[in-house]
Amino acid sequence: MPNDKIPAIRILMLPRDTNAMGTIFGGIILSYIDLAGAVEARRTSSQVFVTIAMREVVFHAPVYVGDLVTFYTETVRVGRTSITTKVTVQACARDDGGDVRLVTEAEVVYVAVDDSRKPIPIVQTDTPVLMDAESGDLE
């Protein structure tokens, strides 16, 4: 994943996120993958989306307390009612000289829904909703 790409989210892993082995619990990473994918879906449309599938979740390396974990996203497919996103997760430990390692990848599928939670056609926004990388403000 290129370093010039804007991440969907970036999280510092805390002791509360660990499992019995002392590494970050996979379920915590999965929840952030879902959140990052939802951010990507919102870049396409401001509609309400629900998660319907996580595909091909592959854990390549463990994540440790103190790691800065970055979730990069891209839209893979926009269908009539669904959006498929790819989430690539990288970690950087504070004590390893800034080396970045790939820790997880996944595909997540979201469906646009109405107030009754019924699928509806996706209406793409003309201008993607992005964060300004320097100020953190919405553009």
N, C-alpha and C positions, 0 to 999 in steps of 0.2 A: 504494500500500500504506500503510495507516494506521501512523503512528509508534507507536501504543499497542499494536500487536501484538508478541508475543514472537517473536524470530527463532529459526529452527531452529539456525543457526550464524552466527558472525561471525568473519571472518578478515582479518588485516592482510596485504596483498600484499607480497612480498619480492622482491629482485632475482633470486633463483634461479628465479622463476616467469615470467620474461620470454621473449619470442620474439625473432626476429631484428630485428623492428621496434621493440623496446624497450617494447612493451606486454605485458600479461599474456597468456600463451599460452591460447588458447581451451580446450585440453584440460584445463588446470588448473581453469578455471571449470566445465567439464563434470563433472570428478570431484567437485567440491564440490556441484554440483547433485545428483548421485547420492547423496551423503552426506546432504544436507539432506532430500531426499525420503525417504530411509530413516528418518531421525529422525521425520518425519511419520507414516510407516507404523507405527513403533513406538509412537506415541501411540495408535493404534487397537488394536494387538495386540502382545503380547510374543513372538509366533512368529518363526521365522526367515524372512526374505524374501530373494528374489533379484530383481535387476533384469532385466526382460525387454524393455523398450522405453523409448526417449526420443523424445518426439514434439514437433514444433513448437518446436524450439530456435531462438530468434531472438536474435541479438546486435544490440542497439540502439546501444551506445556502447562504446568501448574502456575497459579498466581499466588503471590505472597503478600503478607501484611506490609504496608508501606509502598507497594507497587502503585505507580500511576498508570491506570488502565484507560486506554483510548478505544472508542468504538466508532469505526468508520463505516459508512453506509453508502449503498448505491441502489437505485431502482433497477430491478432486473426485468420486470414486466408490468405493464398496466393493462388490465383486462377491462371488461365492461363494469364489473362491480368489485374487482379485487386488485390489489397491488402486491407484488412480490418484491421483497428487498433482500439484499445480501448484506450481512453484517460481518465485518472483519475486526477482530479484537487483538490489540497489541498491548504489551505491558513493558514498562520501563522501571527497573529497580533503582532506588536512590543511591545504592552503593556499588553499582556495577559499571560505572563510567558512562552511563547514559545509553547503554546498549538496549535496543528495542527488540523484543521477541514476539513472534506470532503465538498467541495462546489459544484462540478459538475462532471458528468460522461457523456461520449458520445462514440459512435462508428462512425468512419469515413471511407468511402470507397474511394480509389484512383484507377485510371486506368493509366497504362503506355501508353504513346502516342508517335507517331513519329512526324517529323517536320510538317506534314500536320494535326496534331491533331487526327489522326486515332489510335484506340487501337492496341497495339502490344503485343506480348508475353513478359512476364517478364523474364529477365535474372538475376538470383540471383548472387550476388557477393560471392566470396569464403570467403572473410574476411569482416565482418560487419564494416561499417564506424562508429567509436565511438570517442567520445571526451575523452581525458585523464582527469579524475576527478580532479587531483591536478593542472596540468599545464594549462588545457584548450586547449591543442594542439590536432590536429587530429592525430589519431594513424594510 
